[in-house]
Amino acid sequence: MTCMSGEFFSVTRTIDELSIVCEEQLVPEGVRAESGFIALKLHGPFPFSLTGVLTSFLNPLAENKIAIFAVSTFDTDYVLVKSENLEKVRNVLHTAGHTERIL
């Protein structure tokens, strides 16, 4: 089973690196990885002319010293946070006016 067999993965290649984001249980043995993240989806699509969507989400987290890893696609954005911070993240985002939809 490869990391690309999961429901969520992202591959980014630059001149400096290859970065693959995938479900933790699918990371191959011996590969350097950062674990313990959960992905939050900002429900899009958001028009490219719309500004400040990601900022309105990230600023409250930064103000509360919550580290993030962001992944963007054509239609939406995903913000990965450490799972141990999830309850704090929910509280901070709720206070900032964001709502949560559980599927």
TACOR-V791381 format. One record per residue. N is the residue number from 0. SS is DSSP state (2 for helix, 1 for strand, 0 for the rest). OMEGA is omega in degrees with one decimal (NA if undefined). Layout:
# TACOR-V791381
{{N | SS | OMEGA} {N | SS | OMEGA}}
This chain:
# TACOR-V791381
{{0 | 0 | 179.6} {1 | 0 | -179.9} {2 | 2 | -179.2} {3 | 2 | 177.5} {4 | 2 | -179.4} {5 | 0 | -179.9} {6 | 0 | -178.3} {7 | 0 | 170.5} {8 | 1 | 178.9} {9 | 1 | 178.7} {10 | 1 | 177.5} {11 | 1 | 177.8} {12 | 1 | 173.6} {13 | 0 | 177.1} {14 | 0 | -175.6} {15 | 0 | -173.3} {16 | 0 | 169.2} {17 | 1 | -177.8} {18 | 1 | 179.0} {19 | 1 | 176.7} {20 | 1 | -178.7} {21 | 1 | 178.8} {22 | 0 | -173.0} {23 | 2 | -176.5} {24 | 2 | -179.1} {25 | 2 | 178.7} {26 | 0 | -179.7} {27 | 0 | 177.8} {28 | 0 | 175.7} {29 | 0 | 179.3} {30 | 0 | 177.4} {31 | 0 | -176.6} {32 | 0 | 173.0} {33 | 0 | -174.6} {34 | 0 | 175.3} {35 | 0 | -179.0} {36 | 1 | 171.6} {37 | 1 | -177.0} {38 | 1 | 174.0} {39 | 1 | -178.4} {40 | 1 | 170.8} {41 | 1 | -171.3} {42 | 0 | 177.8} {43 | 0 | 7.5} {44 | 0 | 176.8} {45 | 0 | 177.7} {46 | 0 | 179.9} {47 | 0 | 179.2} {48 | 0 | 179.2} {49 | 0 | -177.6} {50 | 0 | 172.5} {51 | 0 | -177.9} {52 | 2 | -178.9} {53 | 2 | 178.6} {54 | 2 | -179.2} {55 | 2 | 178.8} {56 | 2 | -174.0} {57 | 2 | -178.1} {58 | 2 | 178.5} {59 | 2 | 178.3} {60 | 2 | 178.7} {61 | 2 | 178.8} {62 | 2 | 179.1} {63 | 0 | 175.0} {64 | 0 | 178.1} {65 | 0 | -179.7} {66 | 0 | -180.0} {67 | 0 | 168.7} {68 | 1 | -175.8} {69 | 1 | 175.2} {70 | 1 | 179.6} {71 | 1 | 173.9} {72 | 0 | 180.0} {73 | 0 | -174.0} {74 | 0 | -172.5} {75 | 0 | 179.0} {76 | 1 | 175.1} {77 | 1 | 176.8} {78 | 1 | 178.8} {79 | 1 | 177.8} {80 | 1 | 176.5} {81 | 1 | -176.3} {82 | 2 | 179.2} {83 | 2 | 178.5} {84 | 2 | -170.9} {85 | 2 | -178.6} {86 | 2 | 177.0} {87 | 2 | 178.2} {88 | 2 | 179.1} {89 | 2 | -179.2} {90 | 2 | -179.5} {91 | 2 | -178.0} {92 | 2 | 176.6} {93 | 2 | 178.1} {94 | 2 | 179.3} {95 | 0 | 176.4} {96 | 0 | 178.4} {97 | 0 | 178.0} {98 | 0 | -178.2} {99 | 0 | 175.9} {100 | 0 | -179.2} {101 | 0 | 179.8} {102 | 0 | NA}}
